Amino acid sequence: MKEQARQARAESRVIGLVPTMGALHAGHLSLIERARRECSPVIASIFVNPKQFGPNEDFSKYPRTFESDSEKLERAGVDFLFAPEPSEIYSGGFSTYVNVDGLSDRLEGRSRPGHFRGVTTVVMKLLQIVQPNFAYFGRKDAQQSRLIAQMARDLNLDTEIVVCPPVREPDGLALSSRNVYLNAEERQAATVLYRALDAARSELAAGVRDALQLQAALHRTLSAERLARVDYAEIVDAESFKPVIRVNKPCYVLLAVFIGKTRLIDNLYVEPKSPDSEELVFHF
Ligand code: AMP
């Protein structure tokens, strides 16, 4: 991979990297499409990173569909697929980690201790191996994208981090490799995340700015769904990911909800229409 990337750099080509854990869906493919518009070559990686799964998480049962993934990537026009083995990425004695302090302790980081350290470490390694001009991430994982952008800035990386909007099912459910864990009843119930975000949007559109009132609207929708158990439902500042009191700057409405045993996350990005405007723009 290093050799191929070195050659592309020597030819002054613009390299795009799309890191994934495989089990590819239309969300991943939207990142590839964006990369193809801006870069050549486009490199996709598939690596189910053991270091970002907790001891009681789904590393061993995470969906692995390499054959169909590589077909999808080929059809999507990816130039290179980088799919290393864990032993190649973490050779014996591996002991250097990247951690983004503060940001990685909140929300997802709090619910999944060590998760973000695993993510930033592997993404840093992928960025070192490929040294792309652009690397593409999904805003569906809002905190992760924010952390990676912070890491790139803090460590003076030459890669620009590009964050792309989430792709959803027609009923609003954000595509996720973990959606395959849901049975038919749970799949139906899983729309509650989108419905809760939409309830928050409708309060905001009606002029509500108070975070507690918005949280109450989230909980009203979520608690009406029998199969849903809320991990967190927060309104946070889009930079710091700290809770806000009022929505008067760019914010995320963030959800992490168990549907049965499957943990799903989703978010709504909200920003003022212009710096001094009371009017908000919503990005699902
Ligand atoms: P994963 O394979 O789950 O690690 O995801 C790889 C990349 O795809 C990450 O940058 C995710 O944020 C992004 N991604 C996951 N789901 C979606 C989605 N529904 N829409 C757009 N991007 C997504």
Boltz pocket constraint, residues with backbone or C-beta under 6 A from the ligand:
constraints:
  - pocket:
      binder: B
      contacts: [[A, 19], [A, 20], [A, 21], [A, 22], [A, 26], [A, 27], [A, 28], [A, 30], [A, 31], [A, 136], [A, 137], [A, 138], [A, 139], [A, 140], [A, 141], [A, 164], [A, 165], [A, 166], [A, 167], [A, 168], [A, 174], [A, 175], [A, 176], [A, 177]]
      max_distance: 6.0
